[in-house]
Amino acid sequence: MFKTKAIILRTTKYGETSLVVTAFTELFGVQTYMVNGVRTSKKTGLKAALYQPASLVDMEVYHNEKSTMHRIRECNNSFLFANVLTNVVKNSIAVFMMELLHKLLKQPEQNSDLFYFCEDVLIHLDSATNNVSANFPLFFSLQLSHFFGFKIDDNFSESNCFLNLQEGYFEPAAPNHAYFLHGENAIITSDFLKIRNPTEMGQIKLNHLKRRELLAKYMDYYALHIQDFGQMKTLFVMQEVLG
């Protein structure tokens, strides 16, 4: 029996009353849990709400290293969101971030630094203004790669102004392939790479078309570096909500 914080990544209905919950835990990394009997009445329905994607929870779990499916003895909110789970815009952003995180978490191993980063980003998103919120997918996509060994080096300068997405660094001339950024897109990317606190995103003013363009390039970057990355199912929904 262990107590651990967790971030809910994905929830799937199972049978008539149960859920299969994928969570990124502080102690064990990504894990899968069977939660029985939480969809049977209004009272248990409230318990089911604990397992919405992006929820931050404290869990008491049964954990067996040899098992791929575990059980939850107790689960409660570790942070009560004011907006992330109920505001359509912020929820669509949070669910996008959870899908991206889930795609990268291949092995069930502890990664405390990544866990605290994701927890902090979600808490900042909850209180962010609309303009800052809209920049979160860009910020999160760039910063997340740092934890998986293929971060973009921020070596941008007037002479190093082409971002080679295959190599992950800025260089003096365009590479001999199509996966690169230059001009305004390279400058904006460098600005995002310099951010250490999400509150600093208010300084970067972008319209929705520029955000879409950049995010598409960042997803190309992930596809280049993550085998079988595939398509982001939540990307279209989020972009429609953001406008």
C-alpha angles and dihedrals in degrees: 000000000000138000115221141159115240143186114217110232104174140356126200126188113241122193119324101314111011140086135211106215126196111201136177103224129199093227106035107022117228113004138167123229134189111220112191129203101004098125101057105093144359091271095052089039087068088057090051088057088065088070099059113132111271093024114143110219145171111226137188105206142180106233128191118176090212094055128082094197122053139183132240117221097183135004131184137161113273091190126021109220118214094197117359096084098036108031108087095217097045093042093053089051092048093048090050090052091049092052091050092048092048091052090056099044099085100153130046096239130134116261107169096173091055091046093053091046092054092044091051093048092052092049091050091048090055093064100030123120118248094258092050092044091056089059094053096090090055094046094045094047093053097042096044092064089063089072095052102052103257105085121156112251111231096223093134118150138147089274096038098053105135116085109213104207093193092057100030100231142087119259138180099254139030112274121238093258137063098251103096142098128219141165116017093355092057092048093049091048090052089050091053092048090057093057115105099167122045091226088071090068091084088077092065110079115197137159122229094257092056091047091052092049093050095044091052089054092048090052088052086054091055092047089054093052105032118065113233092004091155125173127330104238094196096049097085093046092050093048092049090052093047091049 
